[in-house]
């Protein structure tokens, strides 16, 4: 009773009742283009690029906001749909700058990918060339820039800010061709309720929102390394973007602790990694001076000194202080070490960053 059966592009699909056509297609490995869809957020249906054809339905339907129904027969790439998507993309480009060659989002831009996929040409765009282009640049924020000319009004940033970050620092203003994304009353970002978490930047499908980067890079120049954020014990998962063995950016990962979100520290606070004063190897004092050592040497020395102190003065002569920058799992292991291996309950936590 909780499952529905439908057919998508000739493929029999069974999904949980309440799932949308887009979610059903994703589950079946069928790719439906989308610009405003975001897993975990309420469907908005703003971009219309995900329209599909459903037998016996009046007109094309938006797959991200239409529930999958029992017995549905869905087509995702019929000539009618392809023509609709070409029109939608042409309308978007009529209000978009043609600067893909210099745009930092090149290589990681859905608008660029779909335009290539459906063969959008200058002739397609020129039909709608008189609709006018949005203008304006807001670089008042400390960590990112909003380029209104590249905004496609998908509204994903607004929904992420309101539903996921629960800040509601931005929204839609005006109507029709004058619509824009802005903080209340048209204020600059620096004067808004924005907490600079950067989640809007992470989810923007175009180059409208971009981080202020100390090192410029293109998508194909970086490799992605999965890791855990070191700023607190929550355990947010993220990807370090590495170019020439240097961390040049951070993107969130949909991990169990953060579900694809980050705070301002996790998103933008990575410059310390490349700081010249950062300690990269353990230091051991020899003859009154610190010298670099291997981890094996350092751990062996610590274990030796702890054992000596415990055996000579008793376990309560040792105390341990752990860090809020460690994960909860690491702090658990630390107190286990103190209680189980050293034999003392003298263990505390700094409890703040």
C-alpha positions as a Markdown table, in Angstrom:
| # | Residue | x | y | z |
|---|---|---|---|---|
| 1 | Unk | 0.0 | 0.0 | 0.0 |
| 2 | Unk | 3.0 | 2.3 | 0.5 |
| 3 | Unk | 4.5 | 1.7 | -2.9 |
| 4 | Unk | 3.6 | 3.0 | -6.4 |
| 5 | Unk | 4.5 | 1.5 | -9.7 |
| 6 | Unk | 5.1 | 3.7 | -12.8 |
| 7 | Unk | 7.0 | 3.5 | -16.1 |
| 8 | Unk | 9.7 | 6.1 | -16.9 |
| 9 | Unk | 11.1 | 6.0 | -20.4 |
| 10 | Unk | 10.0 | 2.4 | -20.7 |
| 11 | Unk | 11.6 | 1.4 | -17.4 |
| 12 | Unk | 9.4 | -0.2 | -14.7 |
| 13 | Unk | 10.0 | 1.7 | -11.5 |
| 14 | Unk | 8.6 | 1.0 | -8.0 |
| 15 | Unk | 9.0 | 3.8 | -5.4 |
| 16 | Unk | 7.7 | 4.9 | -2.0 |
| 17 | Unk | 4.4 | 6.6 | -2.1 |
| 18 | Unk | 4.8 | 10.4 | -1.9 |
| 19 | Unk | 8.1 | 10.5 | -3.9 |
| 20 | Unk | 8.1 | 12.9 | -6.8 |
| 21 | Unk | 8.7 | 11.9 | -10.5 |
| 22 | Unk | 12.2 | 13.4 | -10.3 |
| 23 | Unk | 13.1 | 11.4 | -7.2 |
| 24 | Unk | 11.7 | 8.2 | -8.8 |
| 25 | Unk | 13.8 | 8.9 | -11.9 |
| 26 | Unk | 16.9 | 9.4 | -9.8 |
| 27 | Unk | 16.2 | 6.1 | -8.0 |
| 28 | Unk | 16.0 | 4.4 | -11.4 |
| 29 | Unk | 19.2 | 6.0 | -12.6 |
| 30 | Unk | 17.4 | 8.2 | -15.2 |
| 31 | Unk | 18.8 | 11.8 | -15.3 |
| 32 | Unk | 16.3 | 14.6 | -15.6 |
| 33 | Unk | 17.8 | 18.0 | -15.9 |
| 34 | Unk | 17.1 | 20.4 | -12.9 |
| 35 | Unk | 18.4 | 23.7 | -11.7 |
| 36 | Unk | 16.2 | 24.6 | -8.7 |
| 37 | Unk | 15.8 | 21.1 | -7.2 |
| 38 | Unk | 17.7 | 20.4 | -3.9 |
| 39 | Unk | 17.4 | 17.2 | -2.0 |
| 40 | Unk | 16.0 | 17.9 | 1.5 |
| 41 | Unk | 14.3 | 21.1 | 0.5 |
| 42 | Unk | 10.7 | 21.7 | -0.4 |
| 43 | Unk | 10.1 | 21.5 | -4.2 |
| 44 | Unk | 9.8 | 24.9 | -5.8 |
| 45 | Unk | 9.3 | 24.3 | -9.5 |
| 46 | Unk | 11.0 | 27.6 | -10.3 |
| 47 | Unk | 13.3 | 26.7 | -13.2 |
| 48 | Unk | 10.9 | 24.5 | -15.2 |
| 49 | Unk | 13.8 | 22.7 | -16.8 |
| 50 | Unk | 12.7 | 19.4 | -15.2 |
| 51 | Unk | 9.4 | 19.3 | -17.1 |
| 52 | Unk | 8.4 | 15.8 | -18.3 |
| 53 | Unk | 5.5 | 14.3 | -20.4 |
| 54 | Unk | 2.9 | 12.2 | -18.6 |
| 55 | Unk | 0.4 | 10.2 | -20.6 |
| 56 | Unk | -3.2 | 11.6 | -20.2 |
| 57 | Unk | -1.9 | 14.8 | -18.4 |
| 58 | Unk | -2.8 | 18.2 | -19.7 |
| 59 | Unk | 0.5 | 19.7 | -20.8 |
| 60 | Unk | 4.0 | 19.1 | -19.5 |
| 61 | Unk | 4.4 | 18.7 | -15.7 |
| 62 | Unk | 7.2 | 19.7 | -13.4 |
| 63 | Unk | 8.8 | 16.5 | -12.2 |
| 64 | Unk | 10.4 | 18.0 | -9.1 |
| 65 | Unk | 7.0 | 18.9 | -7.6 |
| 66 | Unk | 4.6 | 16.3 | -9.1 |
| 67 | Unk | 4.1 | 13.2 | -7.0 |
| 68 | Unk | 4.7 | 9.8 | -8.7 |
| 69 | Unk | 1.3 | 8.1 | -9.3 |
| 70 | Unk | 0.3 | 4.5 | -9.7 |
| 71 | Unk | 0.3 | 3.5 | -13.4 |
| 72 | Unk | 1.9 | 6.7 | -14.6 |
| 73 | Unk | 3.7 | 6.5 | -17.9 |
| 74 | Unk | 6.4 | 9.2 | -18.1 |
| 75 | Unk | 8.7 | 10.4 | -20.9 |
| 76 | Unk | 11.7 | 12.5 | -20.0 |
| 77 | Unk | 13.3 | 13.1 | -23.4 |
| 78 | Unk | 10.5 | 13.2 | -26.0 |
| 79 | Unk | 10.8 | 15.8 | -28.9 |
| 80 | Unk | 8.2 | 17.9 | -27.2 |
| 81 | Unk | 10.2 | 18.0 | -23.9 |
| 82 | Unk | 13.5 | 18.7 | -25.7 |
| 83 | Unk | 11.9 | 21.6 | -27.5 |
| 84 | Unk | 10.5 | 23.0 | -24.2 |
| 85 | Unk | 13.9 | 22.7 | -22.5 |
| 86 | Unk | 15.6 | 24.4 | -25.4 |
| 87 | Unk | 13.2 | 27.3 | -25.1 |
| 88 | Unk | 13.6 | 27.6 | -21.3 |
| 89 | Unk | 17.4 | 27.6 | -21.7 |
| 90 | Unk | 17.3 | 30.2 | -24.5 |
| 91 | Unk | 15.1 | 32.4 | -22.2 |
| 92 | Unk | 17.6 | 32.1 | -19.4 |
| 93 | Unk | 20.6 | 32.9 | -21.7 |
| 94 | Unk | 18.7 | 36.0 | -22.9 |
| 95 | Unk | 19.3 | 37.4 | -19.4 |
| 96 | Unk | 22.7 | 35.9 | -18.9 |
| 97 | Unk | 26.2 | 37.2 | -19.8 |
| 98 | Unk | 28.2 | 35.2 | -22.3 |
| 99 | Unk | 31.4 | 35.0 | -20.3 |
| 100 | Unk | 31.8 | 31.3 | -19.8 |
| 101 | Unk | 35.4 | 31.6 | -20.8 |
| 102 | Unk | 36.3 | 33.7 | -17.8 |
| 103 | Unk | 33.5 | 32.6 | -15.3 |
| 104 | Unk | 35.0 | 30.7 | -12.3 |
| 105 | Unk | 32.0 | 28.3 | -12.4 |
| 106 | Unk | 33.1 | 27.0 | -15.9 |
| 107 | Unk | 33.3 | 23.2 | -15.8 |
| 108 | Unk | 31.0 | 23.0 | -12.8 |
| 109 | Unk | 27.9 | 24.9 | -14.1 |
| 110 | Unk | 24.6 | 23.2 | -14.7 |
| 111 | Unk | 23.5 | 25.9 | -17.1 |
| 112 | Unk | 26.6 | 25.4 | -19.2 |
| 113 | Unk | 26.2 | 21.6 | -19.1 |
| 114 | Unk | 22.5 | 21.6 | -20.2 |
| 115 | Unk | 23.1 | 24.2 | -22.9 |
| 116 | Unk | 25.8 | 21.9 | -24.4 |
| 117 | Unk | 23.5 | 18.9 | -23.9 |
| 118 | Unk | 20.6 | 20.5 | -25.9 |
| 119 | Unk | 22.8 | 22.3 | -28.4 |
| 120 | Unk | 21.8 | 25.9 | -27.6 |
| 121 | Unk | 23.1 | 28.3 | -30.3 |
| 122 | Unk | 23.3 | 32.1 | -30.6 |
| 123 | Unk | 20.4 | 31.9 | -33.0 |
| 124 | Unk | 18.2 | 30.3 | -30.3 |
| 125 | Unk | 19.1 | 33.1 | -27.8 |
| 126 | Unk | 18.7 | 36.0 | -30.2 |
| 127 | Unk | 15.0 | 35.3 | -30.5 |
| 128 | Unk | 14.6 | 36.5 | -26.9 |
| 129 | Unk | 17.4 | 39.1 | -26.9 |
| 130 | Unk | 15.2 | 42.0 | -26.1 |
| 131 | Unk | 14.1 | 40.8 | -22.7 |
| 132 | Unk | 16.9 | 42.7 | -20.9 |
| 133 | Unk | 19.7 | 41.6 | -18.7 |
| 134 | Unk | 20.0 | 42.0 | -14.9 |
| 135 | Unk | 22.9 | 44.0 | -13.6 |
| 136 | Unk | 24.6 | 44.6 | -10.3 |
| 137 | Unk | 27.4 | 43.2 | -8.2 |
| 138 | Unk | 27.3 | 42.9 | -4.4 |
| 139 | Unk | 30.8 | 42.2 | -3.0 |
| 140 | Unk | 30.1 | 43.7 | 0.4 |
| 141 | Unk | 30.1 | 40.3 | 2.1 |
| 142 | Unk | 33.4 | 39.2 | 3.7 |
| 143 | Unk | 33.6 | 35.8 | 2.0 |
| 144 | Unk | 31.6 | 35.7 | -1.2 |
| 145 | Unk | 30.3 | 37.8 | -4.1 |
| 146 | Unk | 26.8 | 38.0 | -5.6 |
| 147 | Unk | 26.8 | 38.8 | -9.3 |
| 148 | Unk | 23.2 | 39.5 | -10.2 |
| 149 | Unk | 23.9 | 39.3 | -14.0 |
| 150 | Unk | 24.6 | 35.6 | -13.6 |
| 151 | Unk | 21.6 | 34.8 | -11.5 |
| 152 | Unk | 18.9 | 32.7 | -13.1 |
| 153 | Unk | 16.3 | 33.2 | -10.3 |
| 154 | Unk | 16.1 | 29.5 | -9.5 |
| 155 | Unk | 15.6 | 30.5 | -5.8 |
| 156 | Unk | 17.8 | 27.7 | -4.5 |
| 157 | Unk | 19.9 | 30.1 | -2.4 |
| 158 | Unk | 16.7 | 31.6 | -0.8 |
| 159 | Unk | 15.4 | 28.2 | 0.1 |
| 160 | Unk | 18.7 | 26.9 | 1.5 |
| 161 | Unk | 19.1 | 30.0 | 3.6 |
| 162 | Unk | 15.5 | 29.8 | 5.0 |
| 163 | Unk | 14.9 | 26.0 | 5.3 |
| 164 | Unk | 18.4 | 24.6 | 5.9 |
| 165 | Unk | 20.4 | 27.4 | 7.5 |
| 166 | Unk | 17.3 | 28.8 | 9.1 |
| 167 | Unk | 18.5 | 32.4 | 8.7 |
| 168 | Unk | 16.2 | 33.9 | 5.9 |
| 169 | Unk | 18.7 | 36.6 | 5.1 |
| 170 | Unk | 17.7 | 36.8 | 1.5 |
| 171 | Unk | 14.5 | 36.6 | -0.6 |
| 172 | Unk | 13.0 | 37.6 | -4.0 |
| 173 | Unk | 12.3 | 41.2 | -4.6 |
| 174 | Unk | 10.1 | 42.9 | -7.4 |
| 175 | Unk | 8.3 | 41.0 | -10.1 |
| 176 | Unk | 8.6 | 39.9 | -13.7 |
| 177 | Unk | 11.8 | 40.8 | -15.5 |
| 178 | Unk | 12.8 | 43.0 | -12.6 |
| 179 | Unk | 12.8 | 40.2 | -10.1 |
| 180 | Unk | 16.1 | 39.9 | -8.1 |
| 181 | Unk | 17.5 | 38.1 | -5.1 |
| 182 | Unk | 18.3 | 40.5 | -2.3 |
| 183 | Unk | 18.3 | 41.0 | 1.5 |
| 184 | Unk | 15.2 | 42.7 | 2.9 |
| 185 | Unk | 14.7 | 46.3 | 1.7 |
| 186 | Unk | 17.5 | 45.9 | -0.9 |
| 187 | Unk | 20.3 | 46.3 | 1.7 |
| 188 | Unk | 23.8 | 45.0 | 0.9 |
| 189 | Unk | 24.8 | 41.6 | 2.3 |
| 190 | Unk | 27.1 | 43.1 | 4.9 |
| 191 | Unk | 24.1 | 44.9 | 6.5 |
| 192 | Unk | 21.7 | 41.8 | 6.4 |
| 193 | Unk | 21.2 | 38.9 | 8.8 |
| 194 | Unk | 23.6 | 36.8 | 6.7 |
| 195 | Unk | 25.9 | 34.7 | 8.9 |
| 196 | Unk | 28.3 | 34.0 | 6.0 |
| 197 | Unk | 27.8 | 30.2 | 6.2 |
| 198 | Unk | 28.2 | 30.0 | 2.4 |
| 199 | Unk | 25.6 | 27.3 | 1.9 |
| 200 | Unk | 24.0 | 29.5 | -0.8 |
| 201 | Unk | 27.4 | 29.6 | -2.6 |
| 202 | Unk | 27.7 | 25.8 | -2.4 |
| 203 | Unk | 24.3 | 25.2 | -3.9 |
| 204 | Unk | 24.2 | 27.9 | -6.6 |
| 205 | Unk | 24.0 | 26.1 | -10.0 |
| 206 | Unk | 25.7 | 29.0 | -11.8 |
| 207 | Unk | 28.4 | 31.6 | -11.1 |
| 208 | Unk | 26.0 | 34.1 | -9.5 |
| 209 | Unk | 27.4 | 33.3 | -6.0 |
| 210 | Unk | 31.1 | 32.7 | -5.8 |
| 211 | Unk | 33.7 | 32.6 | -3.0 |
| 212 | Unk | 36.3 | 35.3 | -2.6 |
| 213 | Unk | 39.4 | 33.1 | -3.3 |
| 214 | Unk | 42.9 | 33.8 | -2.3 |
| 215 | Unk | 44.0 | 31.4 | -5.1 |
| 216 | Unk | 42.0 | 31.2 | -8.4 |
| 217 | Unk | 41.4 | 27.8 | -9.9 |
| 218 | Unk | 39.2 | 26.1 | -12.5 |
| 219 | Unk | 37.2 | 23.0 | -11.8 |
| 220 | Unk | 39.4 | 20.7 | -13.8 |
| 221 | Unk | 42.5 | 21.8 | -12.0 |
| 222 | Unk | 41.6 | 20.6 | -8.6 |
| 223 | Unk | 41.3 | 17.2 | -7.0 |
| 224 | Unk | 38.8 | 16.6 | -4.2 |
| 225 | Unk | 39.8 | 15.0 | -0.9 |
| 226 | Unk | 37.1 | 13.9 | 1.6 |
| 227 | Unk | 37.8 | 14.7 | 5.2 |
| 228 | Unk | 36.2 | 15.8 | 8.5 |
| 229 | Unk | 36.0 | 19.5 | 9.6 |
| 230 | Unk | 38.4 | 20.2 | 12.4 |
| 231 | Unk | 36.7 | 23.3 | 13.9 |
| 232 | Unk | 34.4 | 21.4 | 16.4 |
| 233 | Unk | 33.2 | 18.0 | 17.4 |
| 234 | Unk | 30.1 | 17.8 | 15.3 |
| 235 | Unk | 31.9 | 15.9 | 12.6 |
| 236 | Unk | 30.8 | 17.7 | 9.4 |
| 237 | Unk | 32.0 | 16.1 | 6.2 |
| 238 | Unk | 33.6 | 18.2 | 3.6 |
| 239 | Unk | 35.8 | 18.1 | 0.5 |
| 240 | Unk | 39.1 | 19.9 | 0.3 |
| 241 | Unk | 39.8 | 21.3 | -3.2 |
| 242 | Unk | 43.5 | 20.8 | -3.8 |
| 243 | Unk | 45.5 | 22.5 | -6.6 |
| 244 | Unk | 49.3 | 22.1 | -6.8 |
| 245 | Unk | 49.3 | 20.4 | -3.3 |
| 246 | Unk | 47.6 | 23.5 | -1.8 |
| 247 | Unk | 44.1 | 23.7 | -0.4 |
| 248 | Unk | 42.2 | 26.4 | -2.4 |
| 249 | Unk | 38.6 | 25.8 | -1.5 |
| 250 | Unk | 36.1 | 23.7 | 0.4 |
| 251 | Unk | 32.8 | 22.1 | -0.5 |
| 252 | Unk | 30.3 | 20.4 | 1.8 |
| 253 | Unk | 29.6 | 16.6 | 1.6 |
| 254 | Unk | 26.2 | 15.1 | 2.4 |
| 255 | Unk | 27.4 | 13.4 | 5.6 |
| 256 | Unk | 25.2 | 12.2 | 8.5 |
| 257 | Unk | 26.2 | 15.1 | 10.8 |
| 258 | Unk | 25.8 | 18.0 | 8.4 |
| 259 | Unk | 23.6 | 16.8 | 5.5 |
| 260 | Unk | 25.5 | 18.9 | 2.9 |
| 261 | Unk | 25.7 | 22.1 | 5.0 |
| 262 | Unk | 28.7 | 23.9 | 6.6 |
| 263 | Unk | 29.2 | 26.9 | 8.9 |
| 264 | Unk | 31.4 | 29.9 | 8.0 |
| 265 | Unk | 34.4 | 28.2 | 9.6 |
| 266 | Unk | 34.1 | 25.0 | 7.7 |
| 267 | Unk | 33.3 | 26.7 | 4.4 |
| 268 | Unk | 35.8 | 29.6 | 4.4 |
| 269 | Unk | 38.2 | 29.0 | 7.3 |
| 270 | Unk | 40.8 | 26.9 | 5.5 |
| 271 | Unk | 43.7 | 29.4 | 5.0 |
| 272 | Unk | 45.4 | 28.3 | 8.2 |
| 273 | Unk | 46.3 | 25.1 | 6.4 |
| 274 | Unk | 48.7 | 27.0 | 4.2 |
| 275 | Unk | 50.1 | 29.3 | 6.8 |
| 276 | Unk | 53.9 | 29.3 | 7.0 |
| 277 | Unk | 53.8 | 29.2 | 10.8 |
| 278 | Unk | 51.7 | 26.1 | 11.0 |
| 279 | Unk | 53.3 | 23.0 | 12.7 |
| 280 | Unk | 53.3 | 20.1 | 10.2 |
| 281 | Unk | 55.4 | 17.6 | 12.2 |
| 282 | Unk | 55.8 | 16.8 | 15.9 |
| 283 | Unk | 58.6 | 18.6 | 17.8 |
| 284 | Unk | 60.7 | 16.9 | 20.5 |
| 285 | Unk | 62.9 | 19.0 | 22.8 |
| 286 | Unk | 66.5 | 17.8 | 22.7 |
| 287 | Unk | 69.3 | 19.7 | 24.5 |
| 288 | Unk | 66.9 | 22.6 | 25.2 |
| 289 | Unk | 65.8 | 23.0 | 21.6 |
| 290 | Unk | 62.8 | 21.7 | 19.7 |
| 291 | Unk | 63.6 | 19.4 | 16.8 |
| 292 | Unk | 61.3 | 17.8 | 14.2 |
| 293 | Unk | 60.5 | 14.2 | 14.8 |
| 294 | Unk | 58.4 | 11.5 | 13.3 |
| 295 | Unk | 54.9 | 10.6 | 14.7 |
| 296 | Unk | 56.3 | 7.2 | 15.8 |
| 297 | Unk | 59.1 | 8.9 | 17.8 |
| 298 | Unk | 56.7 | 11.5 | 19.3 |
| 299 | Unk | 54.1 | 8.9 | 20.3 |
| 300 | Unk | 56.7 | 6.6 | 21.8 |
| 301 | Unk | 58.1 | 9.4 | 23.9 |
| 302 | Unk | 54.7 | 10.4 | 25.2 |
| 303 | Unk | 53.8 | 6.9 | 26.1 |
| 304 | Unk | 57.2 | 6.4 | 27.8 |
| 305 | Unk | 56.8 | 9.6 | 29.9 |
| 306 | Unk | 53.2 | 8.9 | 30.8 |
| 307 | Unk | 54.1 | 5.3 | 32.0 |
| 308 | Unk | 57.1 | 6.6 | 34.0 |
| 309 | Unk | 55.0 | 9.2 | 35.7 |
| 310 | Unk | 52.2 | 6.8 | 36.5 |
| 311 | Unk | 54.5 | 4.1 | 37.8 |
| 312 | Unk | 56.5 | 6.5 | 40.0 |
| 313 | Unk | 53.7 | 8.8 | 41.4 |
| 314 | Unk | 50.5 | 6.9 | 40.7 |
| 315 | Unk | 47.8 | 7.3 | 38.0 |
| 316 | Unk | 46.3 | 10.4 | 39.7 |
| 317 | Unk | 49.5 | 12.3 | 39.1 |
| 318 | Unk | 48.5 | 12.4 | 35.4 |
| 319 | Unk | 45.7 | 14.6 | 34.0 |
| 320 | Unk | 44.3 | 15.0 | 30.5 |
| 321 | Unk | 42.7 | 18.0 | 28.8 |
| 322 | Unk | 40.9 | 17.3 | 25.5 |
| 323 | Unk | 39.9 | 19.8 | 22.8 |
| 324 | Unk | 36.5 | 21.0 | 21.4 |
| 325 | Unk | 38.2 | 20.9 | 18.0 |
| 326 | Unk | 38.4 | 17.1 | 18.0 |
| 327 | Unk | 35.4 | 15.0 | 16.9 |
| 328 | Unk | 33.2 | 13.4 | 19.6 |
| 329 | Unk | 34.7 | 10.1 | 18.7 |
| 330 | Unk | 38.2 | 11.3 | 19.2 |
| 331 | Unk | 37.3 | 12.8 | 22.6 |
| 332 | Unk | 35.7 | 9.5 | 23.6 |
| 333 | Unk | 38.9 | 7.7 | 22.8 |
| 334 | Unk | 40.9 | 10.2 | 24.7 |
| 335 | Unk | 39.0 | 9.8 | 27.9 |
| 336 | Unk | 39.1 | 6.0 | 27.4 |
| 337 | Unk | 42.9 | 6.3 | 27.2 |
| 338 | Unk | 43.0 | 8.2 | 30.4 |
| 339 | Unk | 40.6 | 6.0 | 32.3 |
| 340 | Unk | 41.5 | 2.6 | 30.8 |
| 341 | Unk | 45.2 | 2.9 | 30.1 |
| 342 | Unk | 46.5 | 5.5 | 32.5 |
| 343 | Unk | 43.9 | 4.6 | 35.2 |
| 344 | Unk | 42.8 | 8.1 | 36.2 |
| 345 | Unk | 39.6 | 10.1 | 36.1 |
| 346 | Unk | 41.5 | 13.4 | 35.9 |
| 347 | Unk | 40.2 | 14.2 | 32.4 |
| 348 | Unk | 38.5 | 17.4 | 31.3 |
| 349 | Unk | 37.4 | 19.2 | 28.2 |
| 350 | Unk | 38.0 | 22.9 | 27.1 |
| 351 | Unk | 34.3 | 22.9 | 26.1 |
| 352 | Unk | 34.7 | 25.9 | 23.7 |
| 353 | Unk | 36.5 | 26.8 | 20.5 |
